[in-house]
C-alpha cells in the first residue's frame, strides 16, 4: 500500500552499502511500494559502485528518484562521468540527482587517488561537469581537470542537479559557489545544518541531510539499534558535525577514554543519541525531520540502523504515515 508523502522536506532512504547486490532490487521496489519518493546510493570503498546501483534502481522501479551521494571527484575522469550521468538522465528524465565530493581521504589514499588539493579538484570538476551536462563545449586547463573541445553528443534534456558532498567550512563555501546543492553526511543536527546554511547558502541552493534513523514505539529499543551506527561520530573527520553541540568537548573526551569506536558507541548517553540520530517513536522522528526542514533541508535521507533491510524499511516508512 502506498502511503502519502507528508509536507515538508522530501524523506528518502539510503540503500544500505553493505547489503548484498542481489538484494538491491527487492529493497528499492519495497521502498517505492511503501511510499518513499526517492532513494540514495553511496559509493563507499570498497563496496558497490554508484552508477551501477543507480542504473539498476531506475530500470527496476516505476517512478522512484535516485540520488548518487556521493561519487568521489578523484575517482573518475569528469568527461566519462558526464557520459554516464547523461545516459542515465536520458533514459530516466527527471529521476536522477548527482552528488560529487572529496571522498574519504583514507580510502582514496588506499586507491592512490587522493589529490594534493581536494578543494581545487572539486571546484574544477563540478564546474566542468555542469557545463558538459548542459551540452556546452568545454575547453579548460586546470590543475586537475584538463579538457580540449569536449562536448557531449547526447546531453540530457532534463539535466540532473549537481550537489557537492562536503563537510567543513571551506568546502561548504565552495559548494555554495559551484553546486546547486549540498549533501551533508550524518549526523546532521539542526546546529550543524545552521552552520552549513550560513557557509553555503545562496539563492536556490538545496541541502540534503543524511541521518542514522531508528523508529520504534519503544524509544529505548530505537536508541539501542542506532548506537552502533553512531560509532564513527567520535572520529576526527566528523568534528565539523559535532562542533556546534554543547557536549562536543565531552564527546571527544569520551572517545579518547573509551579507546575503541564500539565502546564509544555503547557509552553514548541517551540524550546524545537523541540529538545525533533520528530516533524514537514515529511522532518524535517526524518532529526531527520537520525541524531539519524548518532549518533549511529540502531533503532528509534516512540511514537504516538495523541490518534487516526489509524490517528497516517497514519501521522507517512509519514516518510517512
KAVENNOR-V402425 format. One line per field, one symbol per residue. psi: psi as a letter, one per 30 degrees, with the letter a starting at -180 (. if undefined). A space follows every 10 residues. Layout:
# KAVENNOR-V402425
psi->???
This chain:
# KAVENNOR-V402425
psi->kkkkkllakk jakkkkffkk effeeeeeee eeefgkfllk klhkkickke eeeeeeeeff lefklkkjjl kkeffkkeee eeeeeeeeee eikggkkkkk aelkeeeeee ghgklfieee eeeeeeeeee eeffgkkkjk iaeejjkjhk kkfikkejkk kklkjldlee eeeeefeflf lkkklkkjle eeeeeeeeef klkgklkkjk kkkkkkfjee eeeeffeefg effflefgef efegkfgeee eeeeeeefel eeeeeffkle feefffljka leeeeeeeee eeefffkfkk jkjkflfjee eeeeefffff .
